[in-house]
Every structure is written in C-alpha cells, then in structure tokens.
Amino acid sequence: MCLRQPDRRYAEAIQDLQKLTGKTYTSINVVGGGCQDKYLNQMAANATGLPVYAGPIEGTAIGNLLVQMIRAGEFDSLQAARDAIRESFDIQEIRPM
C-alpha cells in the first residue's frame, strides 16, 4: 500500500473528477465545519493550483432551503440561488501560493 501525502490526494481527486466528468474545474468549494480550517483550505489550494472558496459553515442546511425555495418559485434559477448565497454569507477566497 502506497501512502500519499494528503495535499497530493487533493490534486489527484480533482484530476480524477475531471477525467470522470469530462469537465474542467476552476475552483473548489468547501462548506460545513471544514471550511473553518484555514490550513487545510490553503493546502488544498496549493496542491491543486485552484482557488478555494470556504463557507458557508451551514452549507447543507442552506442548500436544502435553497432547493425548496427554487421549487417554490422564490428563485428563478440555480444561479440566482447561488448569487443569493454569495451576497448573504461570508465566503473566504483562498488563493494558491
């Protein structure tokens, strides 16, 4: 068994996701309690070369609420709901160093 450094695992995970989905990812979003770990978020940014957007802390609950609001017609699109999150919560941007 070959153990890899945790930061290398981030880079490998992004590469694997890109291969599986055929998409190119330009950032990483971290929500929930883990978004408060500045060292981990910086390590992820450095390892992948991508900016990390950390927050909101209650991402799961907020996402659930926004899905219900989209369904109820409060937002006309997923993008509108995402914009509301950015305007309503403190999202930290961590750039690779």
N, C-alpha and C positions, 0 to 999 in steps of 0.2 A: 504494500500500500504506500503510495507516494503522497506525503502530506505537503500541501502548498501553503504559502503564506496567505493570510486572509485577504490582503489587498489584491493579490493576483487572482483570487477567486472572483472578485467583483468584475475584473476585466474579462475573465473567461465567461462569466454568466452573461454579460452584455453581448459578447461575441456569439455565444450560443443562441441567445434570443434573436439576434439579427439573422442568423442562419435559418432558424426555425420559422420565423415570420416573414422573412424577405424584406423587412423594414430596416431603416437606419434610424437609430435613436440618437437624439441630440441633447438629452438631459436625463437625469434620474430624479424622481420624486420620492421622498421619504416622508411618511406620515406616521402618526401614532407616537408612542413613547420614544421610539428610536430616533425620532427627528431631533431630540434634545441632546444627542451625543455628538458634540462638535468634532471630536477627534475622529470618530467613525465616519462621519459625513465627509470630513476633509480627506480621509484615507480613500474613500470611495471615489471622490472627485479626482484625486491624484492618480489612482490606479487606472481609471477609465479614460481620463482626459476630458470628461464631461462635467458640466456644472451640475451641482446637486441642489435641489430645492427642498428645504426641510420645513415641514409643517403643512397643515395644522396638526396639533397634538391629537385632537379628537377626530381624526380623518375618517374613521369607519362610520361613526355616528353622523358626521356631516354628509358623507357620501350617501348614506341611506336616506337622510332627509331630502337631499337634493334630487335623488331619483324619484321620490314621492312627489316632490314639487314639480318636476318636469312632467310627470304623468298627470298631475292635476292642472297643468297648463300655466303654472306660475312662471316658468321659464320656457322660452320657445325653442331652445336647443341646448345640447350638452355644452357647447361653447359658452353660451350665456351663463350657465350654472358655474362653469369653471371661472369665468370672469368675476362672478359674484364672490367666489371663494378668495380669489386674489385681492379683491377690494376689501374683504371683510376680516381677513385673518393675517397675522404676521407670518410671512413666509420668508425664511432666510435663504439667500443665494450663496452657495459656497463654490468658488471657482478653483479649478486645479492650480496647483503651484508647481 
